[in-house]
């Protein structure tokens, strides 16, 4: 087995600067998320949900079956 060297971390002003930059970036991200949420809430919902076309429905034996919408 290889011998592992211990690494000691000392909190310094460098870490404080990184913490500050991270806090500013998170604040900017929160602001953008708030704007996106506002825009999404402003978009009206469609009258009828739109389903994406998919493969035909089939039963357990693989036979195609018809699906009726209620």
N, C-alpha and C positions, 0 to 999 in steps of 0.2 A: 504494500500500500504506500501511496505517496504521502509525504508529510505536508500538511496544509499550514500555510503561514496565517497567523491571525492578523486581521485587519481592524484597526481601531478608527472609528469615525469621531471627529470632533466637530461639534456644531460651531460654525463660524458665521461671519457676515455673508459669506458666499451662499450659505444655505438660506439665510434670511432674504437675500436678493431673489433666490429661486422661489421661495415661498411667496414673496410679493408678486412676482411675475405670474406664478400659477394662480394666485387669487384674482389677479386682474383678468387672466384668460378665462377663468371660470365665471367671473361676473359678465364678461362679454358673451360667453356662451349662454348664460341664463337670459340675458337680454334678447339674444337672437331667438331662443326657444320661446320666449314670451311673445315675440312678434309673429312667429310662425303659428303659434296656438291661436292668436287673435285672427290671423288670416283664415285659418281653418274653420274657426267658429263663424266667420262672416260668409262662408260659402254655403249657399242653400242646399239642403238635402234634396236629392231627386225624388220625384213623385213615386217612382217604382224602382226597386232595386234592379240593377243591371247585373245579370249573371254572365260570367265568361263562358263561352262555349267549351264544352268538354267532350270526352269520349262518350259514346252511347252507353246507357245504363245496361247492366247485365246481371243475371242472377248467379247463384252459386255454381251452376253448371256451365256458365259462360254464354248462355243464350241471351240475345238482346231482348229487353223488355221495354214497353212504353211507359213513360212517366208522365202523369197528368199533373198540371199545376192547379191548385185550388184557389 
